[in-house]
Amino acid sequence: MSEYLILGIILIAVLWFFNRDWIKNRFFPDKQKNYTIDDQFNSDRRGKRKRNRPAFR
């Protein structure tokens, strides 16, 4: 029984190691930082421009 416990702990540690970025972003996402209203406007405009840009010209 203790072999399964040790194996489970090792498995959890390995999964945590390889997925730590996903776990961090899932529970603690980076918040968007806009210092002024102009920064917010420019950020929104850039986002719209990227979404509306055609794939090929």
C-alpha positions as a printed Julia matrix, in Angstrom:
57×3 Matrix{Float64}:
  0.0    0.0     0.0
  2.82   2.41    0.8
  4.32   1.76   -2.65
  1.16   3.2    -4.24
  1.33   6.21   -1.96
  4.94   6.93   -2.92
  4.18   6.35   -6.6
  1.19   8.72   -6.36
  3.31  11.44   -4.73
  5.99  11.1    -7.41
  3.34  11.21  -10.15
  1.75  14.35   -8.69
  5.17  16.01   -8.4
  6.02  15.24  -12.04
  2.65  16.49  -13.3
  2.99  19.65  -11.21
  6.5   20.27  -12.56
  5.48  20.04  -16.22
  2.2   21.95  -15.81
  3.21  24.69  -13.39
  2.79  27.49  -15.95
 -0.72  26.29  -16.81
 -1.6   26.01  -13.11
 -0.24  29.49  -12.39
 -2.13  31.06  -15.3
 -5.3   29.16  -14.44
 -5.52  30.33  -10.83
 -3.47  33.55  -10.92
 -3.86  35.14  -14.37
 -1.83  38.23  -15.24
 -3.98  41.3   -15.03
 -3.87  43.82  -17.85
 -2.11  46.97  -16.73
 -3.31  50.24  -18.26
 -2.08  53.35  -16.55
 -4.26  55.89  -18.35
 -7.46  55.98  -20.39
 -5.31  56.51  -23.5
 -3.39  53.29  -22.8
 -6.67  51.4   -22.51
 -7.96  52.89  -25.77
 -4.74  52.08  -27.65
 -4.7   48.55  -26.26
 -8.3   47.96  -27.36
 -7.59  49.41  -30.79
 -4.52  47.19  -31.27
 -6.56  44.16  -30.27
 -9.32  44.99  -32.74
 -6.78  45.6   -35.49
 -5.16  42.19  -34.9
 -8.52  40.39  -34.94
 -9.75  42.11  -38.11
 -6.56  41.74  -40.11
 -6.96  39.41  -43.13
 -4.77  36.32  -43.3
 -3.27  37.17  -46.7
 -3.06  40.38  -48.66
